[in-house]
Structures are given as C-alpha cells and as structure tokens.
Amino acid sequence: MSSAKRQPLKAGKENQNVPVETAEQRIENLEAIVTLQAATINNFQGMNEQLVRLLNEYQKTIHEHQETIC
C-alpha cells in the first residue's frame, strides 16, 4: 500500500484526478478482501458440515441408548 493519503473515489469527472496506481491498488486490495471472505465462508461451510455430521451421530447414539434402556 502507498503511504500517500487517498481521496475517496467519486462518480463522474472527479475520478480523473485519482492516480491510476491508487485505483489499481484499491482494486487489488478489494480482490484480496473478497478472496479472504470466500475462504472464510468456505471454512465455515466445512465446519458447519462437520457439526451436522457430529450432531447426527450424537442423536443416533442417544436413540440407540434409549432403545437399550426401554
């Protein structure tokens, strides 16, 4: 990242004074954020699937023990 202070991008002609490299850096940073968010979502989905499997196994075990008791 550049140490130069960035000005927010605005619609219209105001964008013309934003340096190209700053806009490119912003795009790269946003792409990195999106990539990290996608990885986080993927990780949460995997954790969720694992939790569902564990819950199903736990419920099956409880059901088997209830049948044994009754």
C-alpha positions in Angstrom: 0.0 0.0 0.0 1.1 3.5 -0.7 1.8 5.9 2.1 0.1 8.7 0.2 -3.2 9.9 1.5 -6.0 8.6 -0.7 -9.1 10.5 -1.6 -12.4 8.6 -1.9 -13.5 7.8 -5.4 -16.5 9.8 -6.6 -18.8 9.4 -9.5 -18.2 11.5 -12.6 -15.3 13.8 -13.5 -13.9 13.8 -10.0 -12.3 10.4 -10.7 -10.0 11.8 -13.3 -7.6 13.2 -10.6 -7.2 9.9 -8.8 -3.8 8.4 -9.7 -4.1 5.1 -11.7 -1.9 3.2 -9.3 -4.1 4.2 -6.4 -7.2 2.9 -8.2 -5.3 -0.3 -9.1 -4.1 -0.8 -5.5 -7.7 -0.4 -4.3 -8.9 -3.0 -6.8 -6.1 -5.4 -5.7 -7.0 -4.7 -2.0 -10.7 -5.4 -2.7 -9.8 -8.5 -4.6 -7.8 -9.7 -1.7 -10.6 -9.0 0.7 -13.1 -10.9 -1.5 -10.7 -13.8 -1.7 -10.3 -13.9 2.1 -14.1 -13.6 2.6 -14.6 -16.5 0.2 -12.0 -18.6 2.1 -13.7 -17.8 5.4 -17.2 -18.7 4.0 -15.7 -22.0 2.7 -14.2 -22.7 6.0 -17.4 -22.0 7.9 -19.3 -24.3 5.4 -16.9 -27.1 6.2 -17.2 -26.5 9.9 -21.0 -26.5 9.6 -21.0 -29.8 7.7 -18.8 -31.3 10.3 -21.0 -30.1 13.1 -24.1 -31.5 11.3 -22.4 -34.9 11.0 -21.4 -34.9 14.7 -24.9 -33.9 15.7 -26.4 -36.7 13.6 -24.0 -39.2 15.2 -24.8 -37.9 18.6 -28.6 -38.2 18.0 -28.2 -41.7 16.6 -26.2 -42.7 19.7 -28.9 -41.2 22.0 -31.6 -43.1 20.1 -29.7 -46.4 20.4 -29.2 -45.9 24.2 -32.9 -45.0 24.6 -33.8 -48.3 22.8 -31.4 -50.2 25.1 -32.9 -48.6 28.2 -36.6 -49.1 27.3 
